[in-house]
Amino acid sequence: MVHIDGSAEDPAIMLEKKIDKTLSYKDQNELKQNFSIDMRNSIKSTIS
């Protein structure tokens, strides 16, 4: 996506910024914790 000032930005970064603005700090931390717990659990189940 190209901004009015002419700078192009990575869509993933754009999305992250959008999420950062949308979610409160607390919600973001909970999401990140839940995500890392989910990742660990899926890795554990893959290994075992």
N, C-alpha and C positions, 0 to 999 in steps of 0.2 A: 504494500500500500504506500502510495506517495502522498506526503503531506503537502499542505499549501506552501510551506516554506521550501519545498523541493527535496526534502530528505526522505529517503526510502527506509522503511523499517521492516524488520523480520516479523512475519505474522505471529509467530510464537511469542515474541517479546510484546507485541501489541496486545495479545490475548492476556498475557501475564499482567500487564499494566492495567488492563480492563478489570481483571479479577481483583487485583490489589485495590483498585478504587471501589469496587463493588462490595467486597467483603471487609468486615472490620478486622482489626489485628487479631483479636481473639479467635474469630472464625477461621482465619487463615492458619493460625497455629494448630487448631484442632484438626483442620483438613490435612495439614502436613503430617501431624502425628498419626492420624488414621491411615493415611496413605503409606507411611513407612511401616506401620504395624501390618497392614495388608500385604505389603511387599515381603516382609520377613516371613509371614505366615505362608505365603505362596511358595517362597523359596524353601522353607522347611518341608512343606508337603511334597515338593518336587524331589528333594534330596532323599527323604525317607521312603 
